[in-house]
Each structure stands twice: as C-alpha cells, then as structure tokens.
C-alpha cells in the first residue's frame, strides 16, 4: 500500500483533499475546508510537477493550509454585517421601522401594529394614540420607541 501511495502521490493528495472536504460537509464549521482545499491544490501541483518529493509536498500542504485560513479570516473580518445575518431574529430587523401607536401610552407602554401582529412598545416620554414612532431598540418582546419627528405628539401635562 505504501509503495502504491509513493508511486502516485497526486492521487494520495486528491483523495485526502476529497475526504477532508466530505468530512467538512458533516458539519465541522469550516475547520477542515481549508485543509481539504490545500490537499487538492497540492495534489494538482504534484500531478503537474511529478518531481516534487514528499518533504516539499508536506511543506506545500502546510503553507497552503495556513495561507488559505489566514486569507479567509482576513476576508471575514473585513466583511460588513448585513441585515441577512439576523434572518432568524425578526425583532432585530425592526430597528428603524416607523409605526403609529394604537393607544395612548400608560406608564410608558402602548402597542403598535406591524405587519399582521401587534407589538408592545415602551417610550420614555408620554405619547398620544396615532403618534408616529420609530423603533430604536428591542428589549425581549418590547420595542423601545421614540417619537418620529414633529414633536406635537406629547401628552400635555406629562400624564
């Protein structure tokens, strides 16, 4: 078996890369992806340059793995976080949304209608029903809101 691997090192690296990539599909979270890609790259390089000995192949595998992992990490850190990252947290997508209060605030709390649901909201200042508010934060199932603009929506006397 060792003689077969020694005789055809390109196949060894391609098979190793394939096995690492298959193992990555089982859910390792990216740990084996770069090693698998590096093994495939060494396999292709060994196939193109058959005079590379095992020592150089091992060094190339290590270098390719490190370089690809470092480049991937650098790309990830430079990437901006998008709204799509909160796909399973709908409440976080509500920040910045405008809505109208359904009732006057009582002790700071009221409700707004968003899409097909009603949400509990909290405002630091007393507000009248039908006041347009903007969501500024989410605290559990309560939306933190502030008046949106005109300033004529405060309850006279501070309720």
C-alpha positions as CSV (number, residue, x, y, z in Angstrom):
1,X,0.0,0.0,0.0
2,X,2.8,2.4,0.9
3,X,4.5,1.6,-2.4
4,X,1.3,2.5,-4.3
5,X,1.0,5.8,-2.5
6,X,4.7,6.6,-3.1
7,X,4.3,5.8,-6.8
8,X,1.3,8.1,-7.3
9,X,1.4,10.9,-4.7
10,X,-1.0,13.1,-6.7
11,X,-3.8,10.6,-6.1
12,X,-3.0,10.5,-2.4
13,X,-3.4,14.3,-2.1
14,X,-6.5,14.4,-4.2
15,X,-8.1,11.6,-2.1
16,X,-7.0,13.2,1.1
17,X,-8.5,16.5,0.0
18,X,-11.7,14.8,-1.0
19,X,-12.0,13.1,2.3
20,X,-11.4,16.3,4.2
21,X,-14.0,18.1,2.1
22,X,-16.5,15.4,2.7
23,X,-15.8,15.5,6.4
24,X,-16.3,19.3,6.3
25,X,-19.8,18.6,4.9
26,X,-20.6,16.6,8.1
27,X,-20.5,19.9,10.0
28,X,-17.1,20.8,11.3
29,X,-17.8,24.5,10.9
30,X,-15.0,25.3,8.5
31,X,-12.1,23.7,10.2
32,X,-11.4,21.1,7.5
33,X,-12.4,23.2,4.5
34,X,-9.0,24.9,4.1
35,X,-7.0,21.7,4.7
36,X,-9.1,20.0,2.1
37,X,-8.6,22.7,-0.4
38,X,-4.9,22.8,0.3
39,X,-4.6,19.0,-0.1
40,X,-6.4,19.2,-3.5
41,X,-4.1,22.1,-4.5
42,X,-1.0,20.0,-3.6
43,X,-2.5,17.0,-5.5
44,X,-2.9,19.1,-8.6
45,X,0.6,20.6,-8.2
46,X,2.1,17.2,-7.7
47,X,0.3,15.9,-10.8
48,X,1.7,18.9,-12.8
49,X,5.2,18.7,-11.3
50,X,5.8,15.0,-10.6
51,X,9.4,15.6,-9.5
52,X,8.3,17.1,-6.1
53,X,9.4,14.9,-3.3
54,X,7.3,14.1,-0.2
55,X,9.1,16.7,2.0
56,X,8.2,19.5,-0.4
57,X,4.6,18.2,-0.7
58,X,4.2,18.3,3.1
59,X,5.6,21.8,3.3
60,X,3.4,23.0,0.5
61,X,0.3,21.4,2.2
62,X,1.1,23.2,5.5
63,X,1.8,26.5,3.8
64,X,-1.3,26.3,1.6
65,X,-3.5,25.5,4.7
66,X,-2.1,28.4,6.7
67,X,-2.3,30.9,3.9
68,X,-5.8,30.0,2.9
69,X,-7.0,30.1,6.5
70,X,-5.4,33.5,7.2
71,X,-6.8,34.9,3.9
72,X,-10.3,33.6,4.8
73,X,-10.1,35.1,8.3
74,X,-9.0,38.5,6.9
75,X,-11.8,38.5,4.3
76,X,-14.4,37.7,7.0
77,X,-13.2,40.4,9.4
78,X,-13.4,43.0,6.6
79,X,-16.9,42.0,5.6
80,X,-19.7,44.2,6.8
81,X,-22.5,42.6,8.8
82,X,-25.7,42.6,6.8
83,X,-29.4,42.5,7.7
84,X,-29.4,39.0,6.4
85,X,-27.3,37.9,9.4
86,X,-30.4,38.5,11.6
87,X,-32.7,36.3,9.4
88,X,-33.9,34.3,12.4
89,X,-34.2,37.3,14.7
90,X,-37.1,39.3,13.2
91,X,-37.2,41.6,16.2
92,X,-33.7,42.9,15.4
93,X,-34.8,43.8,11.9
94,X,-37.5,46.1,13.3
95,X,-34.9,48.7,14.5
96,X,-35.6,51.9,12.4
97,X,-39.1,50.9,11.4
98,X,-41.8,53.5,11.8
99,X,-45.3,52.8,13.1
100,X,-48.3,54.5,14.7
101,X,-49.4,54.0,18.3
102,X,-52.7,52.2,18.8
103,X,-53.4,53.7,22.2
104,X,-52.0,56.5,24.5
105,X,-49.0,55.4,26.5
106,X,-49.8,54.3,30.0
107,X,-46.8,54.3,32.3
108,X,-44.7,54.4,29.1
109,X,-46.3,51.4,27.5
110,X,-48.5,51.1,24.4
111,X,-48.9,48.9,21.3
112,X,-48.2,49.3,17.6
113,X,-49.4,47.2,14.6
114,X,-46.6,45.8,12.4
115,X,-47.5,43.6,9.5
116,X,-50.1,41.1,10.8
117,X,-49.2,41.4,14.5
118,X,-49.4,43.8,17.5
119,X,-46.2,44.6,19.4
120,X,-45.8,46.0,22.9
121,X,-43.8,49.3,22.9
122,X,-42.2,51.5,25.5
123,X,-41.5,55.2,25.3
124,X,-39.6,57.3,27.8
125,X,-42.0,60.2,27.1
126,X,-45.8,60.1,27.2
127,X,-47.4,59.9,23.8
128,X,-50.9,60.1,22.3
129,X,-52.6,57.4,20.2
130,X,-51.9,57.6,16.5
131,X,-48.4,59.2,17.1
132,X,-45.8,58.1,14.6
133,X,-42.9,56.5,16.4
134,X,-39.7,54.9,15.3
135,X,-38.2,51.7,16.8
136,X,-34.8,52.4,18.4
137,X,-34.1,49.2,20.2
138,X,-35.5,45.8,21.1
139,X,-35.7,44.5,24.7
140,X,-37.1,41.0,24.7
141,X,-40.6,41.3,23.2
142,X,-40.9,45.0,23.9
143,X,-39.8,47.6,21.3
144,X,-38.2,50.7,22.6
145,X,-39.6,53.7,20.6
146,X,-39.3,57.4,20.3
147,X,-41.5,60.0,18.6
148,X,-40.7,60.3,14.9
149,X,-40.3,64.0,14.1
150,X,-43.0,66.6,14.6
151,X,-43.0,67.0,18.4
152,X,-46.8,67.6,18.6
153,X,-47.5,64.1,19.8
154,X,-46.6,64.5,23.5
155,X,-49.4,64.3,26.0
156,X,-50.0,67.7,27.5
157,X,-49.1,67.9,31.2
158,X,-46.8,64.8,31.1
159,X,-49.6,62.3,32.1
